[in-house]
Amino acid sequence: MAKNPELQAALKGKTPEQKKVVKYFLASGCLSGKMKDEEYDAMVLAKLNSLDVKQKALNKIGLDEEELQEIPPVYFHGWEYDGAYKCVGKDGKNRTSKYSATYLFFSDTQVYMYYILFDMVSESKSEKTEEYFYKDITNFSTSNDSVEITTFSGCQGNTPNKKMVETSRFALIVPGDKFYCSTTGIADVDQTISGMKQKLREKKTQ
């Protein structure tokens, strides 16, 4: 079987765990030996749990959770697509090599946001923390976007298949700026955002 130049280049300098992830996205064909979808999901979940996102968020914000109980904290997480490896698994679900987690905390006067993005094929992580006054927030919303993913099938892994997949994002909108994060890992997004919108309406009428 001919070597995949992109795969060989991507494997250079990676740890054994990162090499498994690279092969999951780039290796193809009957003898590729790539891991199963559920194994990759378990790796991502383990890394997510190891970050202890909620405590990290509270540490960054610098407040006790008791001060942030206007409504229960909101937690979003999911696949990020920009600059990531992408694939559609054998189970028909799309996955990427980047994942994010976001916490939103609500005090009497402000919304506090903490966002972290990590990459399964590198040691890089990026964090962002913001504070928003209710009076400045224009809206909470969701958006659905289509992303094209190319996968390869056949025993030589040389038959390209292009597929459009749906992605979902949450947006917090203030004048002149928008914050986006993935919600692909959350089942009850609309219900959660409905509660946030209700609180925002209450705060704006006070």
N, C-alpha and C positions, 0 to 999 in steps of 0.2 A: 504494500500500500504506500503510495507517495506521501512524503512528509508535507505537513501543512506549514508553510513558512510563517504565517501569522501566529500560529500556535507556538512554534519553536521560539520565535522572538519574544512572545508574551511570557514564556516560562522562565526566561533568563532572570536570575537574581531573586526569584521568589522562594518563599519558605515552602516546606512540604504541604502545609495546609492550603496556602495560596495557590500552589500548583494544581491541587485537586479542584479548586474553584475555577481556575483558568480552563482546565480541561472540560469541566462541566459545560462551560459556555462555548468553547471553540473546538473541542474534539468532536469528531463525527465518524460515522461508519460502524460496521458490525464489531470491529475489534478495538474500538476506542477505549474501552474500559472506564468510561466516565461514570461518576456516581449517580445514584438515583435521585429523583426529585425530592423525596422525603428526607434523604440524607443531607442535601443542601439546605433545605428548610430548617433542619435541626441545627446545622452549623450557624445559620443566621440568627436563630432564636437564642442560641447559647451566647453568641457575641452580644446581642441586644441585652440579654439579662445581665451579662457581666458588667455592663456600663452603669447599672443602677441609675437609670435615667431620672427618676423622680427625685432621688436624693441629690443628684448632681444639679438638677434644676433648682431645687430649693437653696443649695449652697451658692449658686451663681446669683440668684435673686436677692439672697441675703435676708429673707424673712422666714418666720416660723409659719408652718402650715395653718396654725390656728388663726393667723391674721388673714388668711386667704380662703375664707369659707362663705363668701357671698353666694356662690353656687359650687357644687363639687368640681374639682379639677377635671379638665378635659385632656384626654390622651389620644393622640393620633400617631399612627406609624404606617410605614409601607415602602414599597419599592420606589426608587428615584431613577429617572431615565437619562438625564443629561450626563453625557460623557461616560456612560456605563456600558458594560457588556449586557446583552439582552438575549433571551431565548424563550421559546414556548416549550414547556416540559411535555413529557409523554402523557401527563394527566390533563393536558390542554390549558394549563395555567401559565401565564407569563411571569417571568422572573428577571431580575437584573442583579448586577454585582454591587449595587449601592442601595443602602437602606437608611431611612431616617426615622427619627422619633421626635415628637413635639409635645410639650406640656403647656397648657394654658391654665393659669391660676387667676382667681377673681377676688379682688378686695372690694372695699366699699366704693372706692373711687377709680381704680385702675385694673387693667388686664395685664398680667405679666406673662411673657412668652419665652420659652426656652426651646431651642431646636438643635439637634445634633445629627450629623450625617456621617456614616462610616462606609468604608469601601472594603469589600471582602477580598480584594486582590492586592491590597497595600495596607500599610499601617496608618494611613492618613485618616484624620477625623476633622470635621469642621463644626464649630459651635456658634450659636447666635443667641443673644438675649436682648429682648426689647420690652419696654413698658409703654402702655397706651392708656390715656385717659378715655373713659367712656364717651365723653363729649366730642372727642376727636375721631372716634371710629365711625366710618360711614356705613359699613355693612360686614356681616359674616356671610360667606357664600361657598358654594362648591362649584367646581367646573369639571367636565369630562372631556378628555382629549384623546385623539387617536394617534397611535405611534406605530410606525412600520417596523416589524422585526423580520429578519431574514434567517431562516434555519436551513440546515442541509440534511438530506436523507440519502438513502441508498447505501450499499455496503462499502462503497468507496468514499461516501460522504461528500459527493460532488453534485448532488441534485439540489439546486436552491429552491426554497419555498418562501415566498413573501406573505406575510400575514399582518393585517391591521388589528391592533389590540386596543382596548379601551383602558384608559387610566383615569383615576379620580384624584382631585386635589381640593384642599381647603384653602380659602383665601380670607385674610383679614385685611380690610381696606380702610386706609386713612387718606386724607387729601395728599396727593402727590406721591403716594407709595402703596405697595401691596406686598403682603407677606404670603407666600405659598408654601404648602407642605403636602406630602402624599398622605392619602387616606386609604390606600389599597388594602391595608391590613385590618381595616375596621368594618364591621358588619352594619352597625346602626348609626351611620354618619348623619343621615337626615334628621333622625330623632335628637341626636346630640346637638346639632347646630340649631335646631328649632328652640331648644331650651336656652341656648346662648342668645339667640335673637330676642327672645322674650325678655331676658334680663337686660339686654341693651335698650329695648324699648322702654322698660321701666326706668332705667337710669336717665334716659334722655327726657323723660316727662317730669322728673323730680325738680 
